[in-house]
């Protein structure tokens, strides 16, 4: 371990996770699919960077987050039809969240889900927007590209955790 602060760990995670999250947004909009490679890449990022920037015992326990979210997500997939790619990506993002801050994630996710859903529906109703990306599958499907909300949630969480001096009133600084 490098002995980094929680804010530095969050910043390292943010820099590494944000490009994957951006790819997931694009892929889910264009194909309505989150590729398995995106989730695997998040797990590799956590395995390597997490080991370097988190205390070893914290890093080891956070793997449990992956297992719990994967199990809950699998049940949601079976019962509620949540997409398998959404489940796997959310599970892969889970180890980046501190257990102390886990109760904040559903609130953050709800905000991103509402915002992403509204923006997606507004954008697809505007011919000029659809004309720029006419081959995006999400424009014609009734279901919603949930990857937008999942990716937004993990990136926003890491921003809040990396910059507690800005968001500290709303978000505890421990990651």
Secondary structure, DSSP 8 states (H G I E B T S, - for coil): -----HHHHHHHHHHHHHHHHHHHHHHHHHHS---HHHHHHHHHHIIIIIHHHS-HHHHHHHHHHHHHHHHHHHHHHHHH---HHHHHHHHHHHTTS-GGGHHHHHHHHHHHHHHHHHHHHHHHT-HHHHHHTTT-GGGT-SS--THHHHHHHHHHHHHHHHTHHHHTTTS-S--
